[in-house]
Amino acid sequence: MNEKYLAVTSPVADIRRKPVESLGGYMHDDLQETQVLYNELLLYRHCDKDWYYVEAIEQKKFTHDNSWAGYSGWIKNTSVVFLDKPVPYDITVKNHDTFLLEEPSDSSNNLSYIPIGTRLAVKETSPKGYYRVFLNDGKTGWIKQSAVNKKNALPSLSTLRENIASTAIIFLGVPYLWGGRSMVSAKAKEFDVVCFGVDCSGLTNLVFRINNIDIPRDAQDQWIMAENIAHKHLKTGDLIFLSAEDRKDRIVHVMIYLGKNLFIEALETGSSVKMDDFRNRFGIDMTGDVYQNPVINGKHMYFGRFLSEK
């Protein structure tokens, strides 16, 4: 069977559990599955009136048959376009104030808002410090080279760890949004942008994506795929996981370690992304001696790594 591909044509679009509109605002919404970004690839499955049921293949999820697949759900057909074939990406947007420009110039007209984490194919390089990029919806335009990370130019491991931390800090103050996986600049108001924000695993997924590292969408799946490490080996850019109180094997929260006993997290509805230290939040010092997997108020804490030194 030939797969039918779609590309997202809105700066940010919601993936819903059922083909109904979101509640809007920052209330908890159980029908919100995740969000997809401009140019993100989807697989079409079927439709219901003006909704498409899709698989978000850039957001991996561990399935009941013990395999990896894309996150599935419903998206409005006005937010996507069918593709003849997907185009591989070359760069990922790392700045949240990024626009597709008509010409390679700071004074050029803005064609579209390009959210942080968007992936693009490069068609031409300008000596003025711009890339001419191609979007899957057929648009072309220019984007600053300083606003992106190149796919095939990963830095050293130590630099990458610091880049993960500095990228995470960009999200400080971004609202918590259940199923959220986006950050939108106030400068994007002229464009059609849905409610934006991040949940705990949306934050970690997006931070790694911006640095051209793909990790699963959900905290449970990130824990499954990550290399398990002891707390004494914890380094900047590693992840900290918390279990549910009733089941130590069910992961319900994830945070990014920033080094020096600090971490960053998107905690819960009504809050925003914040930085904290272990002693203040959990009453433990990660620079000292703690058990391999501390238990905090009945919740087991685990540590995982995607930035492997092997």
Buried (B, 14 or more C-beta within 10 A) or exposed (E): EEEEBBBBBBBBBBBBBEBEEBEEEBEEBEBBBBBBBBBBBBBBBEEEEEBBBBBBBBBBBBEEEEEEBBBBBBBBBEBBBEBEEBBEBBBBBBBBEBBBBEBBEEEBEBBBBBBBBBBBBBEEEBEEEBBBBBBBBEBBBBBBBEBBBEBEEBEEEEEBBBBBBBBBBBBEEBBBBBBBBBBBBEEBEEBEBBBBBBBBBBBBBBBBBBBBBEBBBBBBBBBEBBBEBEBEEBBBBBBBBBBBBEEBEEBBBBBBBBBEBBBBBBBEBEEBBBBBBBEEBBEBEBBEEBEEBBEBEEBBBBBBBBBEEE
